[in-house]
Amino acid sequence: MNAGIGEPRWVRVGLVMAGVAAMGLLLVLPLVLVFVQAFSKGAVFLWQSLAAPDAVAAIRLTVLVAAIAVPINTVFGLAAAWCVSRFRFPGRAVLVAMIDLPFSVSPVIAGLIYVLLFGLQGWFGPMLERHDIHIIFAVPGIVLATVFVTSPFVARQLMPLMASQGILEEEAALTLGASGWQMFRRVTLPRIGWALLTGVLLCTARAMGEFGAVSVVSGHIRGLTNTMPLQVEILYNEYQSAAAFALSALLTCLALVTIAVRGVLEWRGRAATQRGQRAVWMRA
């Protein structure tokens, strides 16, 4: 029996087996079924499904939206984390709550908000229509909805880390004559690099897999405003289940790669932190 654990061995083994069984039933089995269904008609059919014009357009749009939304949220996350962790000001708690707002609001509601703002019957819709600017049922609306939904990921990875690290090294760099940009590039960024990469990965994965908000603002126009999740829904509703699972398998692979890379980054981040601590102890 391990020290500090009073439960009998059979209780601990039972809890572990129950956890493994639940994980297998809720996580592993669905993933396996996705790939089984994707290859149900063979690898050739899977490739043909992914190479279909509508599927290629959906993949291209998904990558484009992620390529726009992720850099925007990376800059926002860095600025928000810097502001919250380095300054004390009236309204700081409100800012933190606003950063977490996309976690609390349903993505469908977020998409509806943009429709009410930029749709033809919305607040700014008539003005945009007069200038021939299309946001809803077009790529800009999809980007806006995706940016809103994914905005907290980078900030939430950085805020606790930057708050725990303190500002002593940054103040020392400024005292030695470094400019603000030099301090950020040579002192701050190396200390938060692994957390920043983790936040970017999570933001990218959510951007590519977002369904609710994008579904409201996209209009489901084939070949134009359908992202990969929306194309999966359309194919499944049209009883093209093998083609739908082919795209689902691609999304699943992207998610698994994200999880694997995140695990590697977290491991390397912990290793780098431990090396830094050992170096400090040796100098002391």
Buried (B, 14 or more C-beta within 10 A) or exposed (E): EEEEEEEEEEEEEEEEEEEEEEEEEEEEEEEEEBBEBBBEBEEEBBEBBBEBEBBEBBBEBBBBBBEBBBEBBBEBBBEBBBBBBEEEEEEEEEEBEEBEEBEEBEBEEBBBBBBBBBBEEBEEBEEBEEEEEEBBBBBBBBBBBBBBBBBBBBBBBBBEBBEEBEBEBBEEBBEEEBEEEEBBEEBBEEBBBBBBBBBBBBBBBBBBBBBBBBBBBBBBEEBBBBBBBBBBBBBBEEEBBBBBBBBBBBBBEBBEEBEEBBEEBBEEBEEBEEEEEEEEEEEE
